[in-house]
């Protein structure tokens, strides 16, 4: 029995689960259906266009692996890494940029010098767009490495919240695993509802919606005040530049940074720690 291919659609969007594997499956599906979708985006971030139809592409790890192997075979692991990092960005056009790049890499009619990396062709708009997106994700990774702050929970796990504009938790987890070594910790991305969890031996991604976060320890407020005092002590009032501060430390990250909150007075610090203030006799 001969299988018939579905009729290609013109005004169509491909939706996936938000993972890299889901994105690669959308690339695979575009070849199967002989379509070039207008949008390739995570289902939870999809904004439909006028008259546009949408197709949800299920994640199939075998298909995702086939796409990865094809990219690495034609352009090398560096090219796949660039595509994977670019696909993590929240920009609506990120999926189509990655799809265009994969099609360019796999197009055998394009004559390229095999001795040169495809990423060196920065004059090509397709490569240029991918590299620009990769740099934005790399910058977001660096911000997470700099501005993630951990709090100790009652179960002994160290916990951090973050709100990046890209799915960078899987990208920064190896850095924190190497740094914490045997200390269990958890990084929760409240924007993408995912968490990276390290148990002291290995780490994995879990659905943030299902995560149950224990309360902080009573001593954790003391560590937070140390951060505030440290930041306040190092600051130089005469050189205070709020615009430069917002440039290097984006305001969207401040809610998870204890050092951006005012340093409590001695009495406030004692009350926060549960201590009883001495009675003042007039």
MIDOSE-1310 file (N, C-alpha, C; in nm, 2 decimals, decimal comma, always signed):
residues 282
xxxx	+0,09/-0,12/+0,00/+0,00/+0,00/+0,00/+0,09/+0,12/+0,00; +0,07/+0,21/-0,09/+0,15/+0,33/-0,10/+0,10/+0,44/-0,01; +0,19/+0,50/+0,07/+0,15/+0,61/+0,16/+0,15/+0,74/+0,09; +0,04/+0,82/+0,10/+0,03/+0,95/+0,04/+0,08/+1,05/+0,14
xxxx	+0,16/+1,15/+0,09/+0,20/+1,26/+0,17/+0,09/+1,36/+0,19; +0,08/+1,43/+0,30/-0,02/+1,53/+0,32/+0,01/+1,65/+0,23; -0,10/+1,71/+0,18/-0,09/+1,83/+0,09/-0,02/+1,94/+0,17; +0,08/+2,00/+0,11/+0,16/+2,11/+0,18/+0,06/+2,23/+0,20
xxxx	+0,08/+2,29/+0,32/+0,00/+2,41/+0,36/+0,10/+2,53/+0,35; +0,04/+2,64/+0,31/+0,12/+2,76/+0,29/+0,12/+2,85/+0,42; +0,00/+2,88/+0,47/-0,01/+2,96/+0,59/-0,02/+2,88/+0,71; +0,09/+2,82/+0,76/+0,09/+2,72/+0,87/+0,20/+2,75/+0,97
xxxx	+0,17/+2,72/+1,10/+0,26/+2,73/+1,21/+0,28/+2,59/+1,27; +0,41/+2,56/+1,30/+0,44/+2,44/+1,37/+0,46/+2,47/+1,52; +0,39/+2,39/+1,60/+0,40/+2,41/+1,74/+0,47/+2,29/+1,81; +0,55/+2,31/+1,91/+0,62/+2,20/+1,98/+0,62/+2,22/+2,13
xxxx	+0,68/+2,13/+2,20/+0,67/+2,14/+2,35/+0,77/+2,23/+2,41; +0,85/+2,30/+2,33/+0,95/+2,40/+2,39/+1,09/+2,35/+2,41; +1,11/+2,22/+2,38/+1,24/+2,16/+2,40/+1,32/+2,16/+2,27; +1,45/+2,14/+2,28/+1,53/+2,14/+2,16/+1,49/+2,02/+2,07
xxxx	+1,46/+1,91/+2,13/+1,41/+1,79/+2,06/+1,28/+1,82/+1,98; +1,19/+1,89/+2,05/+1,07/+1,93/+1,98/+1,09/+2,02/+1,86; +1,19/+2,11/+1,87/+1,23/+2,20/+1,76/+1,28/+2,12/+1,65; +1,37/+2,02/+1,68/+1,43/+1,94/+1,57/+1,33/+1,85/+1,50
xxxx	+1,23/+1,81/+1,58/+1,12/+1,73/+1,51/+1,04/+1,82/+1,42; +1,02/+1,95/+1,45/+0,96/+2,04/+1,35/+1,04/+2,05/+1,22; +1,17/+2,05/+1,24/+1,25/+2,06/+1,12/+1,23/+1,93/+1,03; +1,22/+1,82/+1,10/+1,20/+1,69/+1,03/+1,06/+1,69/+0,96
xxxx	+0,96/+1,74/+1,03/+0,82/+1,74/+0,98/+0,82/+1,83/+0,86; +0,89/+1,94/+0,86/+0,89/+2,03/+0,74/+0,94/+1,97/+0,61; +1,03/+1,87/+0,63/+1,08/+1,80/+0,51/+0,98/+1,69/+0,47; +0,92/+1,62/+0,57/+0,82/+1,52/+0,54/+0,70/+1,58/+0,47
xxxx	+0,65/+1,70/+0,51/+0,53/+1,76/+0,45/+0,57/+1,85/+0,34; +0,70/+1,87/+0,31/+0,74/+1,96/+0,20/+0,68/+2,10/+0,22; +0,69/+2,15/+0,35/+0,63/+2,28/+0,38/+0,74/+2,37/+0,44; +0,72/+2,50/+0,43/+0,81/+2,59/+0,50/+0,72/+2,68/+0,59
xxxx	+0,70/+2,64/+0,71/+0,60/+2,71/+0,80/+0,64/+2,86/+0,83; +0,54/+2,94/+0,85/+0,56/+3,08/+0,88/+0,62/+3,09/+1,02; +0,58/+3,01/+1,11/+0,62/+3,01/+1,25/+0,66/+2,87/+1,30; +0,76/+2,87/+1,38/+0,80/+2,74/+1,45/+0,82/+2,79/+1,59
xxxx	+0,73/+2,75/+1,68/+0,73/+2,81/+1,81/+0,68/+2,71/+1,92; +0,72/+2,73/+2,04/+0,66/+2,65/+2,15/+0,51/+2,68/+2,17; +0,44/+2,58/+2,19/+0,29/+2,59/+2,20/+0,24/+2,69/+2,29; +0,31/+2,70/+2,41/+0,26/+2,80/+2,51/+0,29/+2,94/+2,48
xxxx	+0,37/+2,97/+2,37/+0,41/+3,10/+2,33/+0,35/+3,14/+2,20; +0,26/+3,06/+2,15/+0,21/+3,08/+2,01/+0,11/+3,19/+2,01; +0,13/+3,28/+1,92/+0,03/+3,39/+1,89/-0,01/+3,38/+1,74; -0,14/+3,33/+1,72/-0,18/+3,30/+1,58/-0,19/+3,42/+1,50
xxxx	-0,15/+3,40/+1,37/-0,17/+3,51/+1,27/-0,31/+3,50/+1,21; -0,35/+3,60/+1,14/-0,48/+3,60/+1,08/-0,49/+3,49/+0,97; -0,58/+3,40/+0,98/-0,60/+3,30/+0,88/-0,50/+3,19/+0,88; -0,42/+3,18/+0,99/-0,31/+3,08/+0,99/-0,36/+2,95/+1,06
xxxx	-0,32/+2,84/+1,01/-0,35/+2,71/+1,07/-0,23/+2,67/+1,15; -0,25/+2,58/+1,25/-0,14/+2,54/+1,33/-0,14/+2,39/+1,34; -0,02/+2,33/+1,34/+0,00/+2,19/+1,36/+0,09/+2,16/+1,48; +0,05/+2,08/+1,57/+0,13/+2,04/+1,68/+0,22/+1,92/+1,64
xxxx	+0,35/+1,94/+1,66/+0,44/+1,83/+1,62/+0,49/+1,76/+1,75; +0,45/+1,64/+1,76/+0,49/+1,56/+1,88/+0,65/+1,54/+1,88; +0,70/+1,53/+2,00/+0,85/+1,51/+2,01/+0,88/+1,36/+1,99; +0,96/+1,33/+1,90/+1,01/+1,20/+1,87/+1,16/+1,20/+1,88
xxxx	+1,22/+1,14/+1,98/+1,37/+1,15/+2,00/+1,45/+1,09/+1,89; +1,39/+0,98/+1,82/+1,46/+0,92/+1,71/+1,47/+1,02/+1,59; +1,36/+1,09/+1,56/+1,36/+1,19/+1,46/+1,46/+1,31/+1,49; +1,45/+1,35/+1,62/+1,54/+1,46/+1,66/+1,69/+1,42/+1,64
xxxx	+1,72/+1,30/+1,67/+1,86/+1,25/+1,66/+1,90/+1,24/+1,51; +1,81/+1,21/+1,43/+1,84/+1,20/+1,28/+1,87/+1,34/+1,23; +1,80/+1,44/+1,28/+1,82/+1,58/+1,23/+1,96/+1,63/+1,29; +1,99/+1,60/+1,41/+2,11/+1,63/+1,47/+2,23/+1,57/+1,40
xxxx	+2,22/+1,44/+1,37/+2,33/+1,37/+1,30/+2,35/+1,43/+1,16; +2,24/+1,47/+1,09/+2,25/+1,53/+0,96/+2,32/+1,66/+0,96; +2,29/+1,75/+1,06/+2,36/+1,88/+1,07/+2,51/+1,86/+1,10; +2,54/+1,77/+1,19/+2,68/+1,74/+1,23/+2,75/+1,68/+1,11
xxxx	+2,69/+1,60/+1,04/+2,75/+1,54/+0,92/+2,79/+1,64/+0,81; +2,70/+1,73/+0,79/+2,71/+1,83/+0,68/+2,79/+1,95/+0,73; +2,78/+1,99/+0,85/+2,85/+2,11/+0,90/+2,93/+2,11/+1,02; +2,93/+1,99/+1,09/+3,01/+1,98/+1,21/+2,93/+2,01/+1,34
xxxx	+2,99/+1,97/+1,45/+2,92/+1,98/+1,59/+2,91/+2,13/+1,63; +3,00/+2,21/+1,58/+2,99/+2,36/+1,62/+2,87/+2,42/+1,56; +2,84/+2,38/+1,44/+2,72/+2,43/+1,37/+2,59/+2,39/+1,44; +2,59/+2,26/+1,48/+2,47/+2,21/+1,56/+2,46/+2,28/+1,69
xxxx	+2,57/+2,31/+1,76/+2,57/+2,38/+1,89/+2,51/+2,52/+1,87; +2,55/+2,59/+1,76/+2,50/+2,72/+1,74/+2,35/+2,72/+1,71; +2,30/+2,62/+1,64/+2,16/+2,61/+1,61/+2,08/+2,57/+1,74; +2,14/+2,48/+1,82/+2,07/+2,45/+1,95/+2,06/+2,56/+2,04
xxxx	+2,17/+2,64/+2,05/+2,17/+2,76/+2,14/+2,07/+2,86/+2,09; +2,07/+2,89/+1,96/+1,98/+2,99/+1,90/+1,83/+2,95/+1,92; +1,80/+2,82/+1,92/+1,66/+2,77/+1,93/+1,61/+2,79/+2,07; +1,70/+2,82/+2,17/+1,66/+2,84/+2,31/+1,60/+2,98/+2,33
xxxx	+1,62/+3,07/+2,24/+1,57/+3,21/+2,26/+1,42/+3,22/+2,25; +1,36/+3,31/+2,32/+1,22/+3,33/+2,32/+1,17/+3,42/+2,20; +1,25/+3,47/+2,12/+1,21/+3,55/+2,01/+1,12/+3,47/+1,92; +1,01/+3,53/+1,88/+0,91/+3,46/+1,79/+0,97/+3,40/+1,66
xxxx	+1,07/+3,47/+1,61/+1,14/+3,43/+1,49/+1,25/+3,33/+1,50; +1,28/+3,29/+1,63/+1,39/+3,20/+1,65/+1,37/+3,07/+1,58; +1,25/+3,01/+1,58/+1,23/+2,88/+1,52/+1,25/+2,88/+1,37; +1,20/+2,98/+1,31/+1,22/+2,99/+1,16/+1,36/+3,02/+1,12
xxxx	+1,43/+3,10/+1,21/+1,58/+3,12/+1,18/+1,66/+2,99/+1,18; +1,63/+2,91/+1,28/+1,70/+2,78/+1,29/+1,66/+2,69/+1,18; +1,53/+2,69/+1,14/+1,49/+2,60/+1,03/+1,55/+2,65/+0,90; +1,56/+2,78/+0,87/+1,63/+2,83/+0,75/+1,78/+2,78/+0,75
xxxx	+1,84/+2,79/+0,87/+1,98/+2,75/+0,88/+2,00/+2,60/+0,85; +1,91/+2,52/+0,90/+1,92/+2,38/+0,88/+1,90/+2,35/+0,73; +1,81/+2,41/+0,67/+1,78/+2,39/+0,52/+1,90/+2,43/+0,44; +1,96/+2,54/+0,48/+2,08/+2,59/+0,41/+2,20/+2,49/+0,43
xxxx	+2,21/+2,44/+0,55/+2,32/+2,34/+0,57/+2,30/+2,21/+0,49; +2,17/+2,17/+0,48/+2,14/+2,04/+0,42/+2,12/+2,06/+0,26; +2,12/+2,18/+0,21/+2,10/+2,20/+0,07/+2,23/+2,16/-0,01; +2,22/+2,05/-0,08/+2,34/+2,00/-0,15/+2,37/+2,08/-0,27
xxxx	+2,27/+2,16/-0,32/+2,30/+2,24/-0,44/+2,38/+2,37/-0,41; +2,40/+2,40/-0,28/+2,48/+2,51/-0,24/+2,63/+2,46/-0,23; +2,71/+2,53/-0,31/+2,85/+2,49/-0,32/+2,93/+2,56/-0,21; +2,98/+2,48/-0,12/+3,06/+2,54/-0,01/+3,20/+2,47/+0,00
xxxx	+3,29/+2,55/+0,05/+3,42/+2,49/+0,08/+3,42/+2,41/+0,20; +3,44/+2,28/+0,19/+3,43/+2,19/+0,31/+3,54/+2,21/+0,41; +3,64/+2,29/+0,37/+3,75/+2,32/+0,46/+3,72/+2,43/+0,56; +3,61/+2,50/+0,52/+3,57/+2,62/+0,60/+3,44/+2,59/+0,67
xxxx	+3,42/+2,64/+0,79/+3,30/+2,62/+0,87/+3,19/+2,70/+0,80; +3,07/+2,64/+0,80/+2,95/+2,71/+0,74/+2,93/+2,84/+0,82; +2,97/+2,84/+0,95/+2,94/+2,96/+1,03/+3,03/+3,08/+1,00; +3,14/+3,05/+0,92/+3,23/+3,16/+0,88/+3,17/+3,24/+0,77
xxxx	+3,06/+3,20/+0,71/+2,99/+3,27/+0,60/+2,90/+3,37/+0,66; +2,95/+3,47/+0,73/+2,87/+3,57/+0,80/+2,80/+3,67/+0,71; +2,85/+3,67/+0,58/+2,78/+3,76/+0,49/+2,65/+3,71/+0,44; +2,62/+3,58/+0,46/+2,50/+3,52/+0,43/+2,39/+3,56/+0,53
xxxx	+2,28/+3,61/+0,50/+2,18/+3,66/+0,60/+2,13/+3,54/+0,68; +2,12/+3,42/+0,63/+2,08/+3,30/+0,71/+2,17/+3,28/+0,82; +2,30/+3,27/+0,79/+2,40/+3,25/+0,89/+2,41/+3,37/+0,99; +2,40/+3,48/+0,93/+2,41/+3,61/+1,01/+2,30/+3,61/+1,12
xxxx	+2,18/+3,58/+1,08/+2,06/+3,58/+1,17/+2,08/+3,48/+1,28; +2,13/+3,36/+1,25/+2,15/+3,25/+1,35/+2,26/+3,29/+1,45; +2,37/+3,35/+1,40/+2,48/+3,39/+1,49/+2,44/+3,50/+1,58; +2,36/+3,59/+1,53/+2,31/+3,70/+1,62/+2,22/+3,65/+1,73
xxxx	+2,14/+3,55/+1,70/+2,05/+3,49/+1,80/+2,13/+3,41/+1,90; +2,23/+3,34/+1,85/+2,32/+3,26/+1,94/+2,39/+3,35/+2,04; +2,44/+3,47/+1,99/+2,51/+3,56/+2,08/+2,41/+3,61/+2,19; +2,29/+3,64/+2,15/+2,19/+3,68/+2,25/+2,17/+3,58/+2,36
xxxx	+2,16/+3,45/+2,32/+2,14/+3,34/+2,42/+2,27/+3,33/+2,50; +2,38/+3,34/+2,44/+2,51/+3,33/+2,52/+2,52/+3,44/+2,62; +2,47/+3,56/+2,59/+2,47/+3,67/+2,68/+2,37/+3,64/+2,80; +2,26/+3,58/+2,77/+2,17/+3,54/+2,87/+2,23/+3,44/+2,96
xxxx	+2,30/+3,34/+2,91/+2,37/+3,24/+2,99/+2,46/+3,31/+3,09; +2,54/+3,41/+3,04/+2,64/+3,48/+3,13/+2,57/+3,55/+3,24; +2,45/+3,61/+3,21/+2,38/+3,68/+3,31/+2,33/+3,58/+3,42; +2,29/+3,46/+3,38/+2,25/+3,36/+3,48/+2,37/+3,32/+3,56
xxxx	+2,48/+3,30/+3,50/+2,60/+3,26/+3,58/+2,64/+3,37/+3,68; +2,61/+3,49/+3,65/+2,65/+3,60/+3,74/+2,54/+3,63/+3,84; +2,42/+3,62/+3,81/+2,31/+3,68/+3,89/+2,21/+3,57/+3,95; +2,25/+3,45/+3,95/+2,17/+3,35/+4,02/+2,21/+3,34/+4,17
xxxx	+2,11/+3,36/+4,26/+2,14/+3,36/+4,40/+2,07/+3,25/+4,47; +2,14/+3,17/+4,55/+2,08/+3,05/+4,61/+2,04/+3,08/+4,75; +1,93/+3,01/+4,79/+1,88/+3,01/+4,93/+1,87/+2,87/+4,98; +1,90/+2,85/+5,11/+1,90/+2,71/+5,16/+1,76/+2,68/+5,21
xxxx	+1,71/+2,56/+5,17/+1,58/+2,51/+5,20/+1,59/+2,42/+5,33; +1,47/+2,39/+5,38/+1,47/+2,31/+5,50/+1,52/+2,17/+5,48; +1,51/+2,12/+5,36/+1,56/+1,98/+5,33/+1,71/+1,98/+5,29; +1,78/+2,09/+5,31/+1,92/+2,09/+5,28/+1,96/+2,12/+5,14
xxxx	+1,86/+2,14/+5,05/+1,88/+2,17/+4,91/+1,90/+2,32/+4,90; +1,99/+2,36/+4,81/+2,00/+2,51/+4,78/+1,92/+2,54/+4,66; +1,84/+2,64/+4,67/+1,74/+2,67/+4,57/+1,76/+2,82/+4,51; +1,74/+2,83/+4,38/+1,75/+2,96/+4,32/+1,64/+2,98/+4,22
xxxx	+1,58/+3,10/+4,21/+1,48/+3,14/+4,11/+1,55/+3,22/+4,01; +1,51/+3,21/+3,88/+1,56/+3,30/+3,78/+1,45/+3,33/+3,68; +1,46/+3,43/+3,60/+1,36/+3,47/+3,50/+1,43/+3,51/+3,37; +1,50/+3,42/+3,31/+1,57/+3,45/+3,18/+1,47/+3,46/+3,07
xxxx	+1,51/+3,53/+2,96/+1,43/+3,54/+2,84/+1,47/+3,44/+2,73; +1,53/+3,33/+2,78/+1,57/+3,22/+2,69/+1,57/+3,09/+2,78; +1,56/+2,98/+2,72/+1,56/+2,85/+2,80/+1,70/+2,81/+2,82; +1,77/+2,88/+2,91/+1,91/+2,86/+2,94/+1,94/+2,77/+3,05
xxxx	+1,84/+2,73/+3,13/+1,87/+2,64/+3,25/+1,95/+2,52/+3,20; +1,91/+2,45/+3,10/+1,99/+2,33/+3,06/+2,13/+2,37/+3,01; +2,15/+2,49/+2,97/+2,29/+2,53/+2,93/+2,38/+2,57/+3,04; +2,32/+2,62/+3,15/+2,40/+2,66/+3,26/+2,42/+2,56/+3,37
xxxx	+2,34/+2,45/+3,37/+2,35/+2,35/+3,47/+2,48/+2,29/+3,48; +2,55/+2,25/+3,37/+2,69/+2,20/+3,39/+2,78/+2,29/+3,47; +2,77/+2,42/+3,45/+2,85/+2,52/+3,52/+2,83/+2,51/+3,67; +2,71/+2,51/+3,71/+2,68/+2,50/+3,85/+2,70/+2,36/+3,91
xxxx	+2,69/+2,26/+3,84/+2,72/+2,13/+3,88/+2,87/+2,12/+3,92; +2,96/+2,17/+3,83/+3,10/+2,18/+3,85/+3,14/+2,26/+3,97; +3,06/+2,37/+3,99/+3,08/+2,46/+4,10/+3,04/+2,40/+4,24; +2,92/+2,34/+4,24/+2,87/+2,29/+4,37/+2,92/+2,15/+4,40
xxxx	+2,96/+2,08/+4,30/+3,02/+1,95/+4,32/+2,92/+1,85/+4,38; +2,93/+1,83/+4,51/+2,84/+1,73/+4,57/+2,72/+1,79/+4,65; +2,70/+1,92/+4,64/+2,59/+1,98/+4,71/+2,46/+1,98/+4,62; +2,36/+1,92/+4,67/+2,23/+1,92/+4,60/+2,18/+2,06/+4,58
xxxx	+2,13/+2,09/+4,46/+2,07/+2,23/+4,44/+1,96/+2,22/+4,33; +1,89/+2,33/+4,32/+1,78/+2,33/+4,22/+1,77/+2,48/+4,17; +1,77/+2,49/+4,03/+1,75/+2,62/+3,97/+1,61/+2,62/+3,90; +1,52/+2,71/+3,94/+1,39/+2,71/+3,89/+1,37/+2,83/+3,80
xxxx	+1,33/+2,80/+3,67/+1,31/+2,91/+3,57/+1,16/+2,94/+3,58; +1,12/+3,05/+3,64/+0,98/+3,08/+3,66/+0,91/+3,13/+3,53; +0,99/+3,17/+3,43/+0,93/+3,21/+3,30/+0,89/+3,10/+3,22; +0,98/+2,99/+3,21/+0,95/+2,88/+3,13/+0,90/+2,76/+3,20
xxxx	+0,88/+2,77/+3,33/+0,83/+2,66/+3,42/+0,91/+2,54/+3,40; +1,04/+2,55/+3,42/+1,12/+2,43/+3,42/+1,23/+2,45/+3,53; +1,28/+2,33/+3,57/+1,38/+2,34/+3,68/+1,49/+2,24/+3,65; +1,61/+2,28/+3,68/+1,73/+2,19/+3,68/+1,76/+2,14/+3,82
xxxx	+1,76/+2,01/+3,84/+1,78/+1,96/+3,97/+1,90/+1,87/+3,98; +1,99/+1,90/+4,07/+2,11/+1,82/+4,09/+2,10/+1,75/+4,23; +2,12/+1,62/+4,23/+2,11/+1,54/+4,35/+2,24/+1,51/+4,42; +2,35/+1,57/+4,37/+2,48/+1,54/+4,42/+2,56/+1,44/+4,33
xxxx	+2,49/+1,38/+4,24/+2,56/+1,28/+4,15/+2,53/+1,32/+4,00; +2,41/+1,35/+3,97/+2,37/+1,38/+3,83/+2,26/+1,48/+3,83; +2,23/+1,55/+3,72/+2,13/+1,65/+3,71/+2,03/+1,61/+3,60; +1,91/+1,66/+3,62/+1,80/+1,64/+3,52/+1,71/+1,76/+3,52
xxxx	+1,63/+1,77/+3,41/+1,53/+1,88/+3,39/+1,40/+1,82/+3,44; +1,32/+1,90/+3,51/+1,19/+1,85/+3,56/+1,09/+1,96/+3,53; +0,96/+1,92/+3,52/+0,85/+2,02/+3,49/+0,84/+2,11/+3,62; +0,85/+2,24/+3,60/+0,85/+2,33/+3,71/+0,71/+2,34/+3,77
xxxx	+0,60/+2,31/+3,69/+0,47/+2,31/+3,74/+0,45/+2,21/+3,85; +0,52/+2,10/+3,84/+0,50/+1,99/+3,94/+0,59/+2,00/+4,06; +0,68/+2,09/+4,05/+0,79/+2,10/+4,16/+0,73/+2,15/+4,29; +0,76/+2,09/+4,40/+0,72/+2,14/+4,53/+0,84/+2,19/+4,60
xxxx	+0,84/+2,32/+4,64/+0,95/+2,38/+4,70/+0,93/+2,40/+4,85; +1,02/+2,33/+4,93/+1,01/+2,35/+5,08/+1,04/+2,49/+5,12; +1,00/+2,52/+5,24/+1,03/+2,66/+5,30/+1,18/+2,68/+5,32; +1,22/+2,80/+5,32/+1,36/+2,83/+5,35/+1,39/+2,81/+5,50
xxxx	+1,52/+2,79/+5,53/+1,56/+2,77/+5,67/+1,56/+2,91/+5,74; +1,55/+2,91/+5,87/+1,54/+3,03/+5,95/+1,68/+3,11/+5,94; +1,79/+3,04/+5,91/+1,92/+3,11/+5,90/+1,94/+3,17/+5,76; +1,85/+3,14/+5,66/+1,87/+3,19/+5,53/+1,86/+3,34/+5,52
xxxx	+1,78/+3,41/+5,60/+1,77/+3,55/+5,60/+1,90/+3,62/+5,64; +1,98/+3,55/+5,72/+2,11/+3,60/+5,76/+2,20/+3,61/+5,63; +2,20/+3,50/+5,55/+2,28/+3,50/+5,43/+2,24/+3,61/+5,34; +2,11/+3,63/+5,32/+2,06/+3,74/+5,24/+2,10/+3,87/+5,28
xxxx	+2,10/+3,90/+5,41/+2,15/+4,03/+5,46/+2,30/+4,04/+5,44; +2,38/+3,93/+5,44/+2,52/+3,94/+5,41/+2,54/+3,99/+5,27; +2,46/+3,94/+5,18/+2,47/+3,98/+5,04/+2,44/+4,13/+5,03; +2,34/+4,18/+5,10/+2,30/+4,32/+5,10/+2,42/+4,40/+5,15
xxxx	+2,47/+4,36/+5,27/+2,58/+4,44/+5,33/+2,70/+4,44/+5,24; +2,74/+4,33/+5,18/+2,85/+4,32/+5,10/+2,84/+4,41/+4,98; +2,72/+4,41/+4,91/+2,70/+4,50/+4,80/+2,71/+4,64/+4,84; +2,65/+4,68/+4,95/+2,64/+4,82/+5,00/+2,78/+4,86/+5,04
xxxx	+2,86/+4,78/+5,09/+3,00/+4,81/+5,14/+3,09/+4,84/+5,02; +3,08/+4,76/+4,91/+3,16/+4,78/+4,80/+3,12/+4,90/+4,71; +3,00/+4,95/+4,72/+2,95/+5,05/+4,63/+3,02/+5,19/+4,67; +3,05/+5,27/+4,57/+3,11/+5,40/+4,58/+3,00/+5,50/+4,55
xxxx	+2,96/+5,58/+4,65/+2,84/+5,67/+4,63/+2,87/+5,77/+4,52; +3,00/+5,82/+4,52/+3,03/+5,93/+4,42/+3,03/+5,88/+4,28; +3,04/+5,75/+4,26/+3,04/+5,69/+4,12/+2,91/+5,62/+4,09; +2,81/+5,65/+4,17/+2,68/+5,58/+4,14/+2,63/+5,62/+4,00
xxxx	+2,60/+5,52/+3,92/+2,55/+5,55/+3,78/+2,43/+5,45/+3,76; +2,31/+5,49/+3,79/+2,20/+5,40/+3,77/+2,18/+5,35/+3,63; +2,21/+5,43/+3,53/+2,19/+5,38/+3,39/+2,29/+5,27/+3,36; +2,41/+5,29/+3,40/+2,51/+5,18/+3,38/+2,48/+5,06/+3,46
xxxx	+2,42/+5,08/+3,58/+2,38/+4,96/+3,66/+2,27/+4,88/+3,59; +2,18/+4,95/+3,54/+2,07/+4,88/+3,47/+2,12/+4,81/+3,34; +2,22/+4,86/+3,28/+2,28/+4,80/+3,16/+2,35/+4,67/+3,19; +2,42/+4,67/+3,30/+2,50/+4,54/+3,33/+2,41/+4,45/+3,42
xxxx	+2,31/+4,50/+3,49/+2,23/+4,42/+3,58/+2,08/+4,46/+3,54; +2,02/+4,39/+3,44/+1,89/+4,43/+3,40/+1,79/+4,43/+3,51; +1,70/+4,53/+3,50/+1,60/+4,54/+3,61/+1,51/+4,42/+3,62; +1,48/+4,35/+3,51/+1,40/+4,23/+3,52/+1,45/+4,12/+3,61
xxxx	+1,58/+4,13/+3,64/+1,64/+4,03/+3,73/+1,64/+4,07/+3,87; +1,61/+4,19/+3,90/+1,63/+4,24/+4,04/+1,54/+4,17/+4,14; +1,42/+4,13/+4,11/+1,33/+4,07/+4,21/+1,39/+3,94/+4,27; +1,49/+3,88/+4,21/+1,55/+3,76/+4,26/+1,69/+3,79/+4,32
xxxx	+1,73/+3,92/+4,33/+1,86/+3,95/+4,38/+1,85/+4,02/+4,51; +1,90/+3,96/+4,62/+1,88/+4,02/+4,75/+1,96/+4,16/+4,76; +2,07/+4,17/+4,69/+2,15/+4,29/+4,70/+2,08/+4,42/+4,64; +1,98/+4,40/+4,57/+1,91/+4,52/+4,51/+1,80/+4,57/+4,61
xxxx	+1,78/+4,50/+4,72/+1,69/+4,55/+4,82/+1,76/+4,63/+4,92; +1,69/+4,72/+4,99/+1,76/+4,81/+5,09/+1,83/+4,72/+5,20; +1,94/+4,77/+5,25/+2,00/+4,70/+5,36/+1,92/+4,73/+5,49; +1,88/+4,63/+5,56/+1,80/+4,65/+5,68/+1,88/+4,71/+5,79
xxxx	+1,81/+4,79/+5,88/+1,88/+4,84/+5,99/+1,91/+4,73/+6,09; +1,98/+4,76/+6,20/+2,02/+4,65/+6,29/+1,89/+4,60/+6,36; +1,80/+4,68/+6,39/+1,67/+4,64/+6,46/+1,59/+4,55/+6,36; +1,58/+4,59/+6,23/+1,51/+4,52/+6,14/+1,58/+4,38/+6,12
xxxx	+1,71/+4,38/+6,11/+1,78/+4,25/+6,10/+1,75/+4,16/+6,21; +1,75/+4,21/+6,33/+1,73/+4,13/+6,45/+1,58/+4,07/+6,45; +1,49/+4,16/+6,41/+1,35/+4,11/+6,40/+1,33/+4,00/+6,29; +1,41/+4,02/+6,18/+1,40/+3,93/+6,07/+1,45/+3,79/+6,11
xxxx	+1,55/+3,79/+6,20/+1,61/+3,67/+6,25/+1,53/+3,60/+6,36; +1,42/+3,67/+6,41/+1,34/+3,61/+6,51/+1,39/+3,64/+6,65; +1,50/+3,73/+6,66/+1,55/+3,77/+6,79/+1,46/+3,87/+6,86; +1,46/+3,87/+6,99/+1,38/+3,97/+7,07/+1,46/+4,09/+7,10
xxxx	+1,41/+4,21/+7,06/+1,48/+4,33/+7,08/+1,48/+4,37/+7,23; +1,59/+4,42/+7,28/+1,60/+4,46/+7,42/+1,50/+4,58/+7,45; +1,44/+4,57/+7,56/+1,34/+4,68/+7,60/+1,42/+4,81/+7,64; +1,37/+4,92/+7,58/+1,44/+5,05/+7,61/+1,37/+5,11/+7,72
xx	+1,44/+5,15/+7,83/+1,39/+5,21/+7,95/+1,41/+5,36/+7,94; +1,31/+5,44/+7,94/+1,32/+5,59/+7,93/+1,33/+5,64/+8,07
